[in-house]
Amino acid sequence: MLERISLLLLLAACLFVAPQARAEETLAELLGRVLPLDPQVRVQQGLVGAAEQRVVQARSRYFPEFQYQFDRGRTSSTELGFPIDRRSDRAQISVGQNLYNAGRDRAELEAVRLELEAAQQDLRRAREEAGERIANAYLELLRFQALLGPAEERLRLARGMRERFAEQHQAGKVSDADFTDASSVSIEAEIELEDIRSSAAQAQARLLRLIGEPQLKLAGWPDALLHAKLPESNSAEQTSTGQALAARLRADAAQVRAPPAWTAAVPRVDMRYDQALYDRTTPPLTDQINHGWTVTVRWNFPLGGETVSRVNEGQRRAEAALAEAERVQQGVAAEAAGLPERIASGERSVQLLRERQEQFKQLLPAAELQYEAGRRSLNQLVQSYESRFTVERRLVEQSQQLRGLRLRLLVLQGELLQALGLEAR
């Protein structure tokens, strides 16, 4: 009996084992999983679907239109001086087809196809921007996590130096003013460490909020984002992606849709075929049409100037769309133009800071020896350690800023998802 109870308890424990934590994943895996759920991406996906349906609608204009008509009613009339009370009950089918309308259907189909390409570019831009937003949040978290190590080391050294100098202060080797200044360093180090921890927790909460998950374990910064390809020149072709390309496509669509002036004087030609299904009108009509076809040539000349105004409106819209495309292109190109120089400057700064960090490995032991020999004051020794921490902090911040610049350049080039292997998804 006891064995059965033990077996049941073991099975119950296996069933209620806590789920394992999510395994560590790369930034590319995270983006591939959460980008389809991003609200901005979902909005653009819906707009792409709507643009696809507009293409279907424009294409359907090339096909005939089928119509079924059913009439039932009652009329009172006078024929040859006699009152007639007639009940109608008839049905017919019709097939209509436009033969010519000055190329408006062709222009509309080409315009909506261009707008579909623009919507697809907007979707690509939305995925790039959502990926950049999440990557920047992760980059901010990495920055504070990287600052934690130097800040903790600074606090450890500051506390150790305070205890060390307290003994010398009691022995009269260190003045009250110097000891107070040296002790204040540990307080400042503790305050800064708490600020960094708080900022790191806030950055982590923001990242989790963006991806909509309660926990996350990411690998390091992807190597593919460390080496953004710098453009050889600031040509427009190298920045004609995403928002700029979408604006250019919409400008082309507006130009295609704008009707030429001569179309105002061109008629519309339609053909229609009618076939009666039955006619049970009582009393019957003197003549009944069983089937027939008609070709209609129609000119519309609104006397208030509507036709000319419509042509002018299309042309003005095309000009405005072209100006908007140029504005967007200039903005993207202007931002991308300064990034290569900033990246190059950041790389030089990182290299110099690393050299300075290596120098401190030799300077600090020498400063300790000089302090013991009386050739360096207590404040000078403390300042040497503070200078090393300042260099380490600047190195972390400059390195993370350099990563952010490379990330932004990839987004402007439209190559962020491609660099992460997510372009085809």
TAVENLIN-V884675 format. One record per helix or strand of 2 or more residues. SS is the DSSP state (H for helix, E for strand). FROM is the first residue (numbers start at 0). TO is the last residue. Records with the same first field share a line. If there is no record, write none. Layout:
SS = FROM-TO / FROM-TO
This chain:
H = 1-14 / 26-36 / 38-59 / 103-169 / 175-210 / 222-224 / 235-238 / 242-256 / 260-264 / 305-371 / 377-411 / 415-418
E = 64-78 / 81-99 / 267-278 / 290-297
